[in-house]
Amino acid sequence: MTESAGDDAFRRELRGWLEEHPPPSVRVATTRDEVEVLRTWQRTLHAGRWVGIHWPLEYGGRGASVTQSAIYNQEL
């Protein structure tokens, strides 16, 4: 996969955001507390505009390309 300058900037932005908002260690919720941890994480992702990144800007997404969606999945 060849990344453009925009893709590289996208990766840097996401990495910086993840440094400030590290994902929880919980991957699969098996208790009520873990469910709440993951819900809080989803709210954090949403607040940072990191949910539905491939959606168009006018619908709350980032209009991310296929390459940027792959970068997102790699970084998370």
N, C-alpha and C positions, 0 to 999 in steps of 0.2 A: 504494500500500500504506500503510495507516494503522497505525502502531505504537502499541501500548499501553505503559503505564509498565513492564510486565514485559519487553516487547520492547526498550525503550530500555535497561533495566538489562542485559539479555542482550548487547546490542551493546557497551555500555561495558565489560562484563566481558571479552568476547572481544577488543576492541581493546586493553585493558590487558594481557591475556595475550600477544597478538601483539607488543606492544611489547617485552615481556620475552623472548619466544621468536620472533624473526623467522623467517619461512619462508626456506628456502634459495633461491638464485637458479636452481637446477636445476629445470626443469619436466618434461623427458623425459630419462630415463637412457639414455645411449649408451655409457657405459664402466662398468667395475666400480666405480670410485671414485664415479661419479654414482649408481649403484645404492645404494651404501652411504650416501651423503648422504641419499637419499630414504627409505631404511629407518630411518635415525636420526631423520629428521623424523617419520615415522609413529609411531615409539616415543615421541617427544616429545608429539605430539598425543594419543596414547593415555594417557600419564601425566597429561596435563592434562584428561582426560575430554572431549576434543574429537573423538572418533571415534564414529560411530553416535549422534550427538546426538539423533536422532529416536526412538531405541529407548527403551522404558520404563526408569525408574530401576532397577527390580528386575533388569534385564538389563544394567546397566552404562551405559545411556544417560543422557540428561538430560531425556527426555520432551519434547523441543523441539517446538513447534508448527510448522505449515507456514511461518508468517511468520518464526519464528526460524531455521528451516532456510534460508530465503532470505537472511536477514541473514548467516548463517554463510558462505554461498557468496559473497555480496557482499564481505564483509570479507577472505576469503581470496583 
